[in-house]
């Protein structure tokens, strides 16, 4: 697998060709802006390999559940409950 580097402008202008290059070489492709790496383009196979969720062992699952303490078995903590809580709070953080 070879790694190539392209500027963000080149990726924007030649996206189809960059994808062909990715499929031929297997990637990854580094994207630079102002001569600094800012992103990576991966094949879907590499992405799945890197970010696949692996099943937890029973010991790991128990550790995760115990880390929630008194909240671990609260069935009412569903998406609606979370959405209601989030609607009451406004973040000061700005999405950039």
C-alpha positions in Angstrom: 0.0 0.0 0.0 1.5 3.3 -1.1 0.8 6.7 0.5 0.4 9.8 -1.7 0.0 13.4 -0.7 -2.1 16.0 -2.6 -3.0 19.6 -1.8 -6.6 20.3 -0.9 -7.0 22.3 -4.1 -5.8 19.4 -6.2 -8.2 17.0 -4.4 -11.0 19.5 -5.1 -10.2 19.9 -8.7 -9.4 16.2 -9.4 -11.7 14.3 -7.0 -12.7 11.6 -9.5 -9.0 11.0 -10.4 -8.0 11.0 -6.8 -10.6 8.3 -6.1 -9.3 6.2 -9.0 -5.8 6.6 -7.6 -7.1 5.4 -4.2 -8.7 2.4 -5.7 -5.5 1.5 -7.7 -3.0 2.0 -4.9 -5.1 1.1 -1.9 -4.2 4.5 -0.3 -4.2 6.2 2.1 -4.1 9.6 0.5 -3.0 12.6 2.6 -4.6 15.9 2.0 -2.6 19.0 2.8 -3.6 22.7 3.3 -0.9 25.3 3.5 1.6 22.5 3.2 0.3 20.8 6.4 -1.5 17.5 6.6 -5.2 18.1 7.5 -7.1 15.0 6.3 -6.7 11.4 5.1 -8.8 9.7 2.4 -9.0 5.9 3.0 -10.6 3.0 1.0 -13.8 1.8 2.6 -11.9 -1.4 3.5 -9.3 0.5 5.4 -11.9 2.6 7.1 -13.8 -0.4 8.3 -10.7 -2.1 9.5 -9.6 1.0 11.5 -13.0 1.9 12.9 -14.9 -1.4 13.2 -16.7 -1.9 16.5 -15.5 -5.1 18.1 -17.7 -7.0 20.5 -16.7 -6.6 24.1 -15.7 -9.5 26.3 -18.0 -10.1 29.2 -15.4 -8.6 31.6 -15.1 -5.5 29.4 -18.9 -5.2 29.2 -19.2 -5.5 33.0 -16.5 -2.8 33.4 -18.3 -0.5 31.1 -21.7 -1.0 32.8 -20.2 -0.6 36.3 -18.6 2.7 35.3 -22.1 4.1 34.9 -22.8 3.4 38.6 -26.3 4.3 39.7 -27.3 5.2 36.1 -26.5 1.7 34.6 -29.9 0.1 34.8 -32.1 3.1 34.4 -34.5 2.1 31.5 -36.0 5.6 31.2 -32.7 7.0 29.9 -33.5 6.7 26.3 -33.1 9.0 23.3 -36.2 11.0 24.2 -34.9 11.6 27.7 -31.5 12.7 26.4 -33.1 15.0 23.8 -35.2 16.6 26.5 -32.2 17.2 28.6 -30.2 18.6 25.8 -33.0 21.0 24.8 -32.7 22.6 28.3 -29.0 23.4 28.0 -27.3 25.6 25.4 -23.7 25.1 24.8 -21.3 28.0 24.8 -19.0 26.1 22.4 -19.0 27.0 18.8 -18.9 24.3 16.1 -16.1 25.1 13.8 
